[in-house]
Amino acid sequence: MNINLTIIGQLLAFSVFVWFTMRFVWPPLSDALETRRRKIAEGLAAAERGQNEQRLAEERAKEVIKQAKQQAAEIIAAAQKRSNDMVEESKTTAREEGERIKEAAHADIEQEVNRAREQLRKQLAKLVVQGAEQILAKEIDAKVHGDLLKNLAKRL
Amino acid sequence: MASGNELPTMEEHIAHHLTNLTFGYHPETGLGFAMTSSEAAEMGFWAIHVDSMLWSIGLGILFILSFRVAARHATAGVPGGWQNFVEWIMDFVDENVRGSFKHKNDMVAPLALTIFVWVFLLNLMDLVPVDLIPYLAYLAGIPYMKIVPTTDVNVTVGLALGVFILIIYYSLKIKGPVGFIKELTGIPFQTSITVIKPIFWVINFVLETINLIAKPVSLALRLFGNLYAAEMIFILIGVMYSAGLVLGLVGGVLHVGWAIFHILVVPLQAFIFMVLTVVYIDMAYSEDH
């Protein structure tokens, strides 16, 4: 068990090995570990962000669907109201039209009646005059008595 | 190995295992390898344990090169098998460093990694059958071959000395020379009486210096003691193999048992050396004890 130069030799060898490890071994590996740690952290953060965004998107989708439903309901209600109005309007129009046709028909009928009455009156007057002619024969002046009969016919 | 063609005695066998391959200048035989342990001792300080140096530097190079491979191909994507293994060790070391060292320093973590892996590899050599490589070396004409560098006190002292230099360096750097001297003299005894202060300073200085020096000494001797004792038991078990069939079988069982136990000792001692180094440097950084 001799103490000798080996101590110094070991000290030098030790120093060289420590220097080498410090210079060429530790930093690259340490960097790689650090980079990997950061990558993993970023990956996890991205995943979390993605989940968050998905949740937001889902919420937004729900909101949009709710709005669409509401709008659809409104549109349906408006359409129903509109169709009711249209039916009502057409009913009114139809009624008015009918009324007008009826009135026109009434007017036509009245006109026809008047005309028929006029004709009847003329025929009657003629018949009366003929009758009277026959009854009174030739003594009666057709002209004088014609006026008389015309007045009479007018009063009918 | 002085007994020529005869089988070595047990004492010689053990002594053979406890002697390093020493290269140095011997006063009588000149420059060369020591052929006996007494020759090695006579070479004094200016000799070097070639086996310790070769094995420790070889394993150190194995460590830095294999880790360098992982570092050069390091990717932030999916790591390959070797990179994954290296990262696992790095994470383990880094966690321990973060646990005991709270300051900003780019050197402590690589230092801890180097100590942990290197000392682990040095200790691991203890699991190689104790007679195998020395016998092969003996056949090749090499008189001694200790393959477990951490059973050589020079190796552990060399490591601890490196740590000690760092402790002193960071103490001076962080606290300044004045702060460092204050720390060495100001605690643990304190007084408000002016006359007694210098006496306390001296007492404190003695205590704190012992405290400071105890750090590398305990580091070096803990590692050395554990591995040396373990190696010694392996050697003694190895001796049983040559003592007949029954003892040989008992030795075989003991060998397996001790090797399994040693699997625990090998990483544990490397881990302790690393953690204590980190703690000592942390203490050098912190202002108060």
Interface residues (C-beta under 8 A of the other chain):
Chain A: M1 N2 I3 N4 L5 T6 I7 I8 G9 Q10 L11 A13 F14 S15 F17 V18 F20 T21 M22 F24 V25 W26 P27 P28 L29 S30 D31 A32 L33 T35 R36 K39
Chain B: L18 N20 T22 G24 A40 A41 M43 G44 F45 W46 A47 I48 H49 S52 M53 S56 I57 G60 F63 I64 F67 R68 A70 A71 R72 A74 T75 A76 G77 P79 Q83 V86 E87 M90 D91 D94 D106 M107 A109 P110 L111 L113 T114 W118 D152 V153 N154 V155 V157 G158 L159 L161 G162
